[in-house]
Amino acid sequence: MSARKVEQEIAVRHPRETTALFGHRDAEAALLNAYRSGRIAHAWLLGGRQGIGKATLAYRMARFVLANRDSAAPAVRGAESLAVDPDDYAARLVTSGAHGGLLTLERSANDKGVMRTVITVDETRETISFFGSTAAVEGWRVCIVDTVDELNPNAANALLKILEEPPQQSLFLLISHAPARVLATIKSRCRRLSLRPLAVEDVVRAAAEATGMDASDPGLQEAAEASEGSVSRALALLGGDSLQLQTRTAALLATLPKVDPAELHALGDALGTSDRVALASFLDSIERWVAERLRTGDANADLPRLARLAEVWEKIVRAARDTESYNLERKPLVFSVFGMLAEATR
């Protein structure tokens, strides 16, 4: 399968359409056991690296709860997983995004068709009418926030208010790629569930499921081994160009705080003008480099430097979102990113 075909698959596939879960058996068991105990926490914070299956698990849980509204039913008591028959009526409604008992908060397009960089407060306030309505559906109501990292400050406060006084039979599944940065007041009202990066064999199986490729494909195996446990990263790496791009980015990062303008120009050209996969690969390389330094740095001796680096990463994320949302040129982003990193590491 070509890299172009894989990119198209990434663009159209949504976690709610994915019924298979690879890895995360302990996390799945925690949700299942909590539900059938009859005392499930009303809010869960699913944290972990991007692309490892957090959203897939959230929709899997929502599908199970909405298809099995009685937590004491024999089907729930005897369940060994959160799997639901794809032909189940509730499951089909969840997959199509039409279930009245499920609300998803995620970034959306504005009036001009441009993807917003954050989840807005108006969108978050939809939870009030969703949980207050009685006409559409009875029983459990589930709200998935994908991701809580993308709530703007007013939206985060609006979510906090409803988390403080949750309605009966309400379930919030909050997804976060960086749970340490989630508001402490929100975290205090959630049960935390940390998901680990997937094993290579699970990445292979998940990527094969997503693309239709043969799991024995050498390219798929190579991408999985370089993915660091992330399915989305493996999909981005398929085709070889992204692997080369990450190698080039890593070489430039190794020279910081020095930068070579000629190499930055070449890297900007390699990113193209609208290649989302290439941009994602570039950002993955930057994120891993920053995360490694934040993990290994001496928190006492290097606190000011680490704080600067963390602040720079937040700026990079915002700049990258704007670049993708407004389809801006990639080369200025490359120069900006390396300029900020050079300044932060001097």
DOZA-557955 format. One record per residue (C-alpha): x, y, z; residue in one letter. Coordinates in pm, 1 decimal. Layout:
// residues N
ATOM        c1        c2        c3  rest
ATOM         X         Y         Z     A
...
***
This chain:
// residues 346
ATOM        c1        c2        c3  rest
ATOM       0.0       0.0       0.0     M
ATOM     137.8     342.4     -91.3     S
ATOM     214.0     621.5     154.6     A
ATOM     -58.3     829.4     -15.8     R
ATOM    -316.2     559.2      55.7     K
ATOM    -207.8     542.1     420.2     V
ATOM    -234.8     919.5     453.8     E
ATOM    -591.3     909.3     319.9     Q
ATOM    -676.2     636.7     570.5     E
ATOM    -545.1     849.8     856.0     I
ATOM    -750.4    1145.6     739.8     A
ATOM   -1086.7     968.7     729.4     V
ATOM   -1069.1     718.0    1012.8     R
ATOM   -1217.4     814.2    1350.0     H
ATOM   -1172.9     631.0    1683.6     P
ATOM   -1548.9     584.2    1715.7     R
ATOM   -1532.7     366.2    1402.2     E
ATOM   -1267.5     139.5    1554.0     T
ATOM   -1412.1    -159.2    1736.5     T
ATOM   -1085.5    -347.7    1797.8     A
ATOM    -857.4    -257.0    2088.7     L
ATOM    -492.7    -359.8    2088.0     F
ATOM    -313.5    -362.7    2421.1     G
ATOM    -441.8    -174.5    2728.2     H
ATOM    -607.3    -482.8    2879.6     R
ATOM    -548.1    -357.2    3234.7     D
ATOM    -708.3     -21.0    3157.9     A
ATOM   -1002.8    -191.1    2989.1     E
ATOM   -1048.2    -420.7    3288.7     A
ATOM   -1040.7    -123.4    3526.1     A
ATOM   -1326.5      46.0    3339.8     L
ATOM   -1528.9    -274.3    3310.1     L
ATOM   -1490.9    -367.6    3677.2     N
ATOM   -1578.0     -16.1    3789.2     A
ATOM   -1892.8     -15.3    3577.0     Y
ATOM   -2029.2    -346.5    3695.3     R
ATOM   -1952.5    -258.2    4057.1     S
ATOM   -2239.1      -8.4    4035.2     G
ATOM   -2016.7     263.6    4183.7     R
ATOM   -1822.1     385.8    3882.8     I
ATOM   -1653.2     725.2    3911.9     A
ATOM   -1840.3     986.7    3710.7     H
ATOM   -1523.2    1119.4    3544.2     A
ATOM   -1210.2     948.0    3414.3     W
ATOM    -889.9    1105.8    3287.0     L
ATOM    -734.0     879.7    3023.0     L
ATOM    -373.3     992.4    2991.9     G
ATOM     -80.8     884.2    2780.9     G
ATOM     124.6     945.5    2469.9     R
ATOM     -58.0    1057.3    2158.0     Q
ATOM    -172.9     785.7    1920.0     G
ATOM    -168.1     488.3    2156.4     I
ATOM    -544.5     425.3    2162.9     G
ATOM    -690.0     647.5    2435.8     K
ATOM    -977.4     770.4    2218.7     A
ATOM   -1039.5     418.4    2090.8     T
ATOM   -1072.8     298.4    2450.7     L
ATOM   -1302.6     590.4    2538.0     A
ATOM   -1542.2     511.7    2252.7     Y
ATOM   -1522.4     142.3    2339.5     R
ATOM   -1633.1     223.3    2693.2     M
ATOM   -1909.2     455.0    2570.8     A
ATOM   -2033.3     186.2    2332.1     R
ATOM   -2042.3     -73.4    2611.6     F
ATOM   -2225.9     150.2    2859.7     V
ATOM   -2484.4     267.0    2606.6     L
ATOM   -2543.2     -87.5    2484.6     A
ATOM   -2562.9    -224.1    2842.6     N
ATOM   -2744.0      41.0    3044.7     R
ATOM   -2803.3    -190.3    3341.6     D
ATOM   -2467.5    -248.8    3512.5     S
ATOM   -2617.1    -544.1    3702.5     A
ATOM   -2742.4    -725.4    3390.6     A
ATOM   -2609.6   -1079.6    3326.2     P
ATOM   -2442.6    -962.6    3004.4     A
ATOM   -2236.1    -712.3    3204.4     V
ATOM   -2162.2    -951.0    3489.2     R
ATOM   -2032.2   -1213.5    3248.2     G
ATOM   -1843.0    -979.1    3016.0     A
ATOM   -1470.9   -1040.4    2977.9     E
ATOM   -1406.3    -716.0    2791.0     S
ATOM   -1579.5    -400.2    2672.9     L
ATOM   -1638.0    -550.7    2329.0     A
ATOM   -1985.1    -500.1    2182.1     V
ATOM   -2129.2    -665.7    1872.9     D
ATOM   -2080.8    -409.6    1590.7     P
ATOM   -2435.4    -488.4    1473.9     D
ATOM   -2584.4    -390.6    1809.8     D
ATOM   -2824.0     -97.8    1760.1     Y
ATOM   -2654.2     127.2    2016.2     A
ATOM   -2311.1      36.2    1880.8     A
ATOM   -2412.3     130.8    1527.6     R
ATOM   -2543.9     465.7    1649.5     L
ATOM   -2216.4     536.9    1832.1     V
ATOM   -2013.9     445.2    1522.2     T
ATOM   -2221.3     679.1    1306.2     S
ATOM   -2204.7     960.9    1562.7     G
ATOM   -2582.8     962.2    1599.9     A
ATOM   -2640.2     825.4    1950.5     H
ATOM   -2844.5    1064.9    2163.0     G
ATOM   -2669.2     947.7    2479.0     G
ATOM   -2319.7    1038.8    2360.0     L
ATOM   -2168.8    1385.8    2333.8     L
ATOM   -1817.3    1441.2    2201.0     T
ATOM   -1628.1    1763.9    2261.8     L
ATOM   -1347.6    1808.3    2010.7     E
ATOM   -1202.3    2080.2    1796.0     R
ATOM   -1434.3    2183.1    1513.9     S
ATOM   -1430.6    2407.7    1208.9     A
ATOM   -1534.3    2771.4    1235.3     N
ATOM   -1782.8    2948.3    1006.3     D
ATOM   -1515.5    2975.7     736.1     K
ATOM   -1442.8    2603.8     742.8     G
ATOM   -1107.4    2646.4     919.1     V
ATOM   -1029.6    2406.7    1202.7     M
ATOM   -1014.8    2585.2    1537.2     R
ATOM    -702.1    2549.6    1747.6     T
ATOM    -900.6    2499.8    2071.9     V
ATOM   -1231.2    2368.0    2203.3     I
ATOM   -1440.8    2674.4    2280.0     T
ATOM   -1648.7    2760.4    2583.1     V
ATOM   -1969.6    2762.9    2374.8     D
ATOM   -1903.4    2406.5    2265.3     E
ATOM   -1830.1    2301.5    2622.3     T
ATOM   -2154.8    2455.9    2744.5     R
ATOM   -2337.7    2204.5    2527.3     E
ATOM   -2286.4    1963.7    2816.8     T
ATOM   -2544.9    2160.6    3018.6     I
ATOM   -2826.6    2104.2    2770.3     S
ATOM   -2702.3    1752.4    2692.0     F
ATOM   -2721.0    1634.1    3051.8     F
ATOM   -3030.2    1841.7    3126.8     G
ATOM   -3240.2    1704.2    2841.4     S
ATOM   -3481.5    1419.0    2904.9     T
ATOM   -3648.1    1380.9    2568.0     A
ATOM   -3376.9    1224.1    2352.5     A
ATOM   -3266.7     924.9    2555.3     V
ATOM   -3304.4     776.4    2901.2     E
ATOM   -3042.1     626.6    3126.9     G
ATOM   -2668.0     677.7    3098.1     W
ATOM   -2521.0     974.7    2916.6     R
ATOM   -2157.2     977.2    2816.7     V
ATOM   -1939.7    1276.9    2730.2     C
ATOM   -1600.8    1223.2    2564.0     I
ATOM   -1358.4    1519.2    2563.9     V
ATOM   -1096.1    1466.4    2293.4     D
ATOM    -875.9    1624.3    2416.7     T
ATOM    -897.1    1810.7    2745.0     V
ATOM    -556.7    1961.3    2651.7     D
ATOM    -733.4    2163.9    2380.9     E
ATOM    -991.0    2332.2    2605.2     L
ATOM    -933.0    2704.9    2622.1     N
ATOM    -932.6    2851.5    2977.8     P
ATOM   -1300.2    2948.6    2972.5     N
ATOM   -1396.6    2608.7    2832.8     A
ATOM   -1195.2    2432.2    3102.8     A
ATOM   -1376.3    2631.6    3371.8     N
ATOM   -1713.9    2552.0    3213.4     A
ATOM   -1629.9    2181.1    3217.5     L
ATOM   -1513.3    2205.3    3577.2     L
ATOM   -1849.6    2341.3    3688.2     K
ATOM   -2041.2    2041.2    3562.2     I
ATOM   -1776.0    1801.3    3695.2     L
ATOM   -1825.4    1954.9    4039.3     E
ATOM   -2198.8    1872.1    4034.6     E
ATOM   -2233.6    1576.1    3798.8     P
ATOM   -2583.9    1467.6    3696.0     P
ATOM   -2706.1    1119.0    3778.6     Q
ATOM   -2588.6     845.1    3542.6     Q
ATOM   -2334.6    1072.1    3377.9     S
ATOM   -1995.7     949.1    3260.9     L
ATOM   -1713.8    1177.7    3147.8     F
ATOM   -1416.0    1032.7    2960.7     L
ATOM   -1146.2    1298.6    2935.0     L
ATOM    -855.8    1225.4    2701.0     I
ATOM    -519.1    1391.7    2756.9     S
ATOM    -180.4    1360.4    2589.7     H
ATOM     -23.9    1557.3    2877.3     A
ATOM    -219.8    1486.7    3198.5     P
ATOM      41.3    1662.6    3412.0     A
ATOM     -66.2    1991.2    3251.9     R
ATOM    -440.6    1942.5    3305.6     V
ATOM    -592.8    2182.0    3560.0     L
ATOM    -544.7    2043.3    3911.3     A
ATOM    -908.6    2119.1    3989.8     T
ATOM   -1020.2    1903.6    3696.4     I
ATOM    -778.8    1622.5    3782.4     K
ATOM    -903.1    1618.0    4141.8     S
ATOM   -1253.2    1530.4    4018.2     R
ATOM   -1141.0    1246.0    3794.1     C
ATOM   -1015.6     895.9    3842.0     R
ATOM    -688.6     879.2    3654.3     R
ATOM    -612.6     595.9    3415.1     L
ATOM    -265.9     599.8    3260.0     S
ATOM    -213.2     415.9    2932.2     L
ATOM     131.6     299.5    2832.4     R
ATOM     281.3     299.5    2483.1     P
ATOM     191.6     -14.6    2291.0     L
ATOM     422.0    -308.6    2232.1     A
ATOM     560.9    -332.7    1878.9     V
ATOM     340.9    -630.9    1794.5     E
ATOM      29.8    -440.9    1905.8     D
ATOM     128.8    -140.6    1692.3     V
ATOM     170.9    -372.9    1394.3     V
ATOM    -171.3    -530.8    1446.7     R
ATOM    -344.1    -196.2    1499.7     A
ATOM    -178.6     -34.3    1198.2     A
ATOM    -264.2    -335.8     982.5     A
ATOM    -625.5    -309.5    1098.2     E
ATOM    -633.6      61.7    1014.8     A
ATOM    -475.4      36.3     670.2     T
ATOM    -564.1    -308.2     541.4     G
ATOM    -194.2    -388.0     502.8     M
ATOM     -54.3    -732.6     571.9     D
ATOM      88.0    -748.9     925.1     A
ATOM     398.2    -920.7     785.2     S
ATOM     479.8    -625.0     557.8     D
ATOM     845.5    -525.4     627.5     P
ATOM     765.1    -155.3     594.9     G
ATOM     490.2    -184.7     853.2     L
ATOM     724.9    -366.3    1090.9     Q
ATOM     991.9     -98.5    1044.5     E
ATOM     742.7     181.0    1109.5     A
ATOM     610.7       5.7    1421.7     A
ATOM     961.0     -37.9    1562.0     E
ATOM    1028.4     335.1    1514.6     A
ATOM     689.4     446.0    1648.0     S
ATOM     771.2     431.5    2021.0     E
ATOM     440.0     259.9    2088.4     G
ATOM     216.3     502.1    1896.1     S
ATOM     -10.6     375.9    1618.2     V
ATOM     -60.5     721.9    1470.8     S
ATOM     316.1     769.2    1459.6     R
ATOM     360.2     433.1    1285.7     A
ATOM     100.1     532.0    1025.9     L
ATOM     277.3     862.3     971.8     A
ATOM     607.7     682.7     921.2     L
ATOM     479.9     440.6     658.5     L
ATOM     627.1     499.0     317.3     G
ATOM     982.7     580.3     422.9     G
ATOM     984.1     957.6     360.6     D
ATOM     873.7    1033.9     715.2     S
ATOM    1148.4     815.9     859.1     L
ATOM    1403.8    1010.7     658.5     Q
ATOM    1248.3    1338.6     769.0     L
ATOM    1269.2    1239.5    1135.1     Q
ATOM    1634.4    1140.0    1090.1     T
ATOM    1710.7    1480.3     937.0     R
ATOM    1525.7    1661.4    1216.2     T
ATOM    1707.8    1459.8    1484.1     A
ATOM    2044.0    1549.9    1327.9     A
ATOM    1958.9    1921.1    1347.3     L
ATOM    1837.7    1890.4    1706.0     L
ATOM    2168.6    1729.8    1800.5     A
ATOM    2355.9    2047.6    1698.6     T
ATOM    2153.9    2284.6    1918.5     L
ATOM    2202.6    2559.9    2025.0     P
ATOM    2383.8    2593.9    1691.5     K
ATOM    2166.8    2600.8    1381.1     V
ATOM    2257.4    2569.9    1014.9     D
ATOM    2031.2    2797.8     805.4     P
ATOM    2098.1    2595.1     490.1     A
ATOM    1985.6    2274.5     660.3     E
ATOM    1676.6    2450.5     796.9     L
ATOM    1587.1    2562.7     444.6     H
ATOM    1626.1    2204.2     322.8     A
ATOM    1412.2    2071.7     606.5     L
ATOM    1143.6    2331.6     533.5     G
ATOM    1140.0    2224.8     169.7     D
ATOM    1105.5    1860.5     276.2     A
ATOM     795.5    1945.9     476.7     L
ATOM     621.6    2073.8     165.6     G
ATOM     324.9    2308.5     179.3     T
ATOM      28.6    2090.2     274.8     S
ATOM     165.3    1748.2     370.1     D
ATOM       1.1    1673.2     706.7     R
ATOM     194.2    1348.7     752.5     V
ATOM     530.1    1522.4     707.8     A
ATOM     431.7    1797.9     950.1     L
ATOM     320.8    1540.0    1207.4     A
ATOM     652.5    1354.9    1172.3     S
ATOM     847.1    1677.3    1220.6     F
ATOM     650.2    1765.0    1534.4     L
ATOM     686.2    1410.7    1668.1     D
ATOM    1063.7    1445.7    1647.5     S
ATOM    1055.8    1779.1    1829.1     I
ATOM     820.2    1648.0    2097.4     E
ATOM    1036.1    1342.6    2169.4     R
ATOM    1348.7    1557.8    2192.9     W
ATOM    1186.0    1804.4    2433.1     V
ATOM    1023.7    1529.2    2641.4     A
ATOM    1355.3    1346.4    2679.5     E
ATOM    1524.5    1659.0    2816.4     R
ATOM    1238.2    1731.4    3053.0     L
ATOM    1256.7    1373.3    3183.5     R
ATOM    1633.5    1354.9    3226.4     T
ATOM    1707.3    1708.2    3342.5     G
ATOM    1799.3    1780.0    3703.3     D
ATOM    1484.0    1947.1    3835.2     A
ATOM    1682.8    2136.5    4100.8     N
ATOM    1992.0    2242.8    3909.4     A
ATOM    1823.4    2301.9    3574.5     D
ATOM    1480.8    2430.7    3681.6     L
ATOM    1499.6    2766.3    3497.5     P
ATOM    1620.0    2598.3    3176.4     R
ATOM    1360.1    2323.9    3198.8     L
ATOM    1086.8    2581.7    3258.7     A
ATOM    1198.4    2774.2    2949.0     R
ATOM    1197.0    2455.0    2745.7     L
ATOM     846.1    2364.2    2862.3     A
ATOM     723.8    2714.3    2776.5     E
ATOM     883.5    2692.7    2433.0     V
ATOM     710.3    2360.5    2367.1     W
ATOM     372.2    2520.9    2442.3     E
ATOM     451.9    2794.0    2190.2     K
ATOM     556.6    2536.7    1931.4     I
ATOM     228.8    2348.0    1973.4     V
ATOM      26.6    2665.0    1920.6     R
ATOM     232.4    2767.0    1618.1     A
ATOM     198.3    2420.0    1465.7     A
ATOM    -178.5    2421.1    1514.5     R
ATOM    -204.4    2757.3    1341.1     D
ATOM      17.4    2634.5    1057.4     T
ATOM    -198.7    2327.8    1001.4     E
ATOM    -534.6    2497.0    1058.1     S
ATOM    -464.4    2784.8     819.6     Y
ATOM    -249.7    2577.7     580.0     N
ATOM      47.3    2813.0     621.1     L
ATOM     394.0    2766.6     473.9     E
ATOM     601.5    2514.2     670.6     R
ATOM     943.6    2673.9     628.9     K
ATOM     876.7    2973.1     859.7     P
ATOM     757.3    2726.0    1123.8     L
ATOM    1084.6    2531.2    1096.7     V
ATOM    1293.3    2846.5    1145.6     F
ATOM    1072.8    2961.7    1431.5     S
ATOM    1088.1    2625.1    1610.7     V
ATOM    1466.1    2595.1    1591.1     F
ATOM    1509.5    2961.1    1682.8     G
ATOM    1307.1    2914.4    2000.9     M
ATOM    1483.9    2588.1    2087.8     L
ATOM    1825.2    2742.3    2030.4     A
ATOM    1742.2    3031.7    2261.2     E
ATOM    1606.3    2797.3    2528.6     A
ATOM    1913.7    2571.1    2525.0     T
ATOM    2187.3    2834.4    2532.7     R
***
